[in-house]
Amino acid sequence: MGKTKKGLNTICTHVGEIVDEKFKGAISPLYMSSSYAFEDVDVKRYPRYFNTPNQEGLAKKIAALEHAESALIFGSGMAAVSTALMAFLRAGDHIVLQQTLYGGTYNLVTEVFDKYGISYSFTEGWKPEDFEAKIQDNTKVIYIETPSNPLLTITDLEAIGKLSKTNGIVSMIDNTFASPVNQNPIDFGIDVVIHSATKYMGGHSDICAGAVAAKQEHIERIFQLAKNFGGSLSDYTVWLLERSIKTMGLRVKAQNTNAQRMAEYLYNNEDIESVYYPGLPSHPEHELAKSQMNGFGGMLSFELKEVFDAQKFRKSLQLIKSSMSLAGVESTLISPAETSHALMSAETRAEQGIKDGLIRFSVGIEEPEDLIADIEQALHKVRSTESVTTH
């Protein structure tokens, strides 16, 4: 090829693919072996060492997508988060974490870190000065999430990258909500990029996986811990994930378009109290999102007017599924207070602005007209119920 830098969909489709030398098949062959030769070989392969042929191929693809030198694939997003964090933290160290954070990460920090003598501070907000105010002499890591789960707050990647480097701190980001299609934090100076690959990389609600991408030095450090924690992924799932990523660029761009349409519809709907989506000009960090994202993503959150019952609304939907997780080709929604952030106390959720009636909406690839029709009929049922109740 004439150009050296390949396009997004070319990377998704071809980088890291394994050539089928024997049968000349068009896709990567699947190597299911858990036992490989150790004599007269260049690489001593073992699944827990993240170096089987399919693991290596997929890691190359994800590294290329995130503009990183290297990557590792894990058994879940939380395996990726916990291993990356613990690789750079030890007893006596301190970490600064963004206030608006995925509930599972919050629970990891608050339930585990004290046991290992690791101190932590959550920011008051998500502006650069909020992070700078929490830095201590023993701070080793700054951890951010943008867009955040579930309120879609936007953090300044370049500012956090500069702040971290100025203070000799490793910066990490959970880039799950954006996906590599919409955001490449390494280009803005972030050191370590983490994904729940279960989400947009998998994209079909049938894979559980995680990923970490960074420069080789950082990946080597994470690997030294990862091989002992044992959070590797089966090669069959690795193969499925590599297959799924081939269409990620197409899927995510369709979800971007649909989510923008749905956010605008909900914003202009008199039955909706609030809509959280960085693609709306009303979003406080809309301009910042435009400057660091290639697309605004397929995730949004909203709240019904207080007179309506959010649970009845969810149960009245016929096309959109009330279902855990996110980022599948099918549209789903959840109550963060009951699922993704249920491990947080009600007080902590309130501090983050997560109300009990908040609905997180993962927009799929269906026609938006059908999604709007489903929401309209559900709102009609809720309005009818409310009318009967009040009379």
Secondary structure by P-SEA (a helix, b strand, c coil): cccccccaaaaacccccccccccccccbbbbcccccccccccccccccccccaaaaaaaaaaaaaaccccccccccaaaaaaaaaaaaccccbbbbbbccccaaaaaaaacccccccccccccccccaaaaaaaccccccbbbbbcccccccccccaaaaaaaaaaabbbbbbccccccccccccccccccbbbcccccccccccccccccccccaaaaaaaaaaaaaacccccaaaaaaaaaaacaaaaaaaaaaaaaaaaaaaaaaccccccccccccccccaaaaaaaccccccccccccccccccaaaaaaacccccccccccccbbbbbcccccccccccaaaaaaacccccbbbbbcccccaaaaaaaaaaaaaaaaaaaaaaac
